[in-house]
Structures are given as structure tokens and as C-alpha cells.
């Protein structure tokens, strides 16, 4: 994938430099900037696990900042599954495990990994419990309904 700001030929040293920049941006909570550089580092050298760890932190925190309706946390978004995929617990559980491994604060020492890990645990607490999940799905369906448009009056 060609990136508009970065050259396409890279070396491992360049990938490591981008990873360093991504970490600095993450420490300042510039999630989009961090994500951009971490993505470039991962695309340049897919063997860099730290790039995946930074991306997991940034993506989880970005999802955690989003709200639905009346300040409702989007648990599916935090686990990086669509609302439709979330109905299938066989898709949610592996995604939870993947993120929990990437974000585990004992292994992921990047800034805010502990906060991202907590969000993933909270999402799993809701989505793995059938009654909590059912309540969340009902609230989500209510807020996701198309809102009626006001009728314009013509004079």
C-alpha cells in the first residue's frame, strides 16, 4: 500500500525509526499519528511485534473514545468486530484473546497499554455474559435505529 508521505522502499532501520516515532506520538496520546507511523513500520517489516502492540493500543483507545447514543460505550468496536459479527460469539472470543495477548501490560510496555487492556476486559465482561450482552444489544439497536427526519413545512 503506497503511503502519500513515506517512500515505498524501506529498510529495517527505517521501520525501527518509524516505530520509535509511533511510540513517542503514543506517549503524547496522538493516537492517529502513532497509528500512522506504526502501520508504516509494520507494513515495512511485518516481523516487528511492537508495531502490532502500538496499533492495538491506538485502535482500542480510539474505539474507547467513541460513544453511541446517550454516551453508550461501543463494546463491539473496542474488540474490533462489527455489530453484526458480534452476534456470533465464535468471532468475539478469538478477537478478545488476540487483543488481550497484545495488550497485556506485563508484555506490552507501551504507554496506555494498561488502559487499552482494561477497555478490552470491560468489553469482554459485557459481551461474554449472555444477559449483559442481550441488554447491550437492545440498547445498541435502539440507538442505531434511523432517526426520522423532521417534516419540512412549505408555505
C-alpha positions in Angstrom: 0.0 0.0 0.0 1.5 3.3 -1.1 1.5 6.0 1.6 1.4 9.6 0.5 4.1 10.8 3.0 6.6 7.9 3.0 8.7 6.4 0.3 7.9 2.9 -0.7 11.4 1.3 -0.4 12.4 0.9 3.2 14.9 -0.9 5.4 14.6 -2.4 8.8 16.4 0.6 10.2 13.7 2.9 8.7 11.0 0.7 10.1 12.6 0.9 13.6 12.8 4.7 13.2 9.1 4.8 12.4 8.3 2.6 15.3 10.2 5.0 17.6 8.2 7.9 16.3 5.0 5.9 16.7 5.9 5.3 20.4 6.7 9.0 21.0 3.4 10.0 19.5 1.6 7.4 21.5 3.2 8.8 24.7 1.6 12.2 23.8 -1.7 10.4 23.1 -1.6 11.4 19.5 -3.4 8.2 18.6 -3.9 8.8 14.9 -0.3 9.9 14.3 1.0 6.9 16.3 -1.2 4.6 14.3 0.1 6.1 11.0 3.7 5.5 11.9 3.1 2.1 13.5 1.2 1.0 10.4 4.1 2.1 8.2 6.6 0.3 10.4 4.5 -2.9 10.3 4.0 -2.7 6.5 7.7 -2.3 6.1 8.7 -5.1 8.4 5.8 -7.5 9.4 8.1 -9.2 11.9 8.0 -6.2 14.3 5.7 -7.3 17.1 6.0 -3.9 18.8 4.2 -2.3 15.8 1.2 -4.6 16.4 1.3 -3.7 20.1 1.2 0.0 19.4 -1.6 -0.5 16.8 -3.6 -2.5 19.3 -3.2 0.3 21.9 -4.1 3.1 19.5 -7.1 1.3 17.9 -8.5 0.2 21.3 -8.2 3.7 22.8 -9.7 5.3 19.6 -12.6 2.9 19.9 -13.0 3.5 23.6 -13.4 7.3 22.9 -16.3 6.7 20.6 -19.8 6.7 22.1 -23.2 5.7 20.7 -26.4 7.5 21.5 -26.6 8.6 25.1 -22.9 8.1 26.0 -23.1 4.3 25.4 -19.7 2.6 25.1 -19.4 0.6 21.9 -18.1 -2.7 23.2 -18.0 -4.4 19.8 -15.8 -1.6 18.4 -13.4 -2.0 21.3 -13.0 -5.6 20.4 -12.7 -4.6 16.7 -15.7 -6.6 15.5 -18.7 -5.2 13.7 -22.1 -5.1 15.4 -23.3 -7.9 13.0 -20.2 -10.1 13.7 -20.7 -9.5 17.4 -23.8 -11.6 17.4 -21.6 -14.6 16.7 -19.7 -15.4 20.0 -17.4 -17.6 18.0 -16.0 -14.5 16.3 -15.9 -12.4 19.5 -13.9 -14.8 21.7 -10.9 -15.1 19.5 -10.7 -11.4 18.9 -10.8 -10.9 22.7 -8.0 -13.4 23.2 -5.9 -11.8 20.4 -6.3 -8.3 21.9 -5.7 -9.5 25.5 -2.4 -11.0 24.4 -1.3 -7.9 22.5 -2.3 -5.5 25.3 -1.3 -7.5 28.4 0.6 -4.9 30.4 3.1 -7.5 31.6 4.2 -7.9 27.9 3.2 -4.6 26.3 5.2 -1.8 28.0 4.0 0.9 25.6 2.2 4.0 27.1 -1.6 3.5 27.7 -1.4 -0.3 27.2 -2.9 -0.8 30.6 -5.9 1.5 29.8 -6.4 -0.3 26.5 -6.2 -3.7 28.2 -8.8 -2.6 30.8 -11.2 -1.5 28.0 -10.8 -4.9 26.3 -11.5 -6.7 29.6 -14.6 -4.5 30.2 -15.9 -5.2 26.7 -15.4 -8.9 27.3 -17.2 -8.7 30.6 -20.3 -7.4 28.8 -20.1 -9.5 25.6 -19.3 -12.8 27.2 -22.2 -12.6 29.7 -25.5 -13.5 27.8 -27.7 -11.3 29.9 -25.4 -8.3 29.8 -24.9 -8.8 26.1 -28.6 -9.0 25.4 -29.2 -5.8 27.3 -26.3 -4.1 25.4 -27.6 -5.3 22.1 -31.1 -3.9 22.8 -29.7 -0.5 23.8 -27.5 -0.6 20.7 -30.4 -1.5 18.4 -32.4 1.4 19.9 -29.6 4.0 19.3 -28.8 2.6 15.8 -32.4 3.0 14.5 -32.6 5.6 11.8 -33.9 8.8 13.2 -37.0 10.2 11.5 -36.3 13.4 9.6 -38.4 16.5 10.5 -41.1 17.2 8.0 -40.4 20.5 6.3 -43.3 22.8 6.0 -43.9 24.6 2.8 -45.7 28.0 2.8 
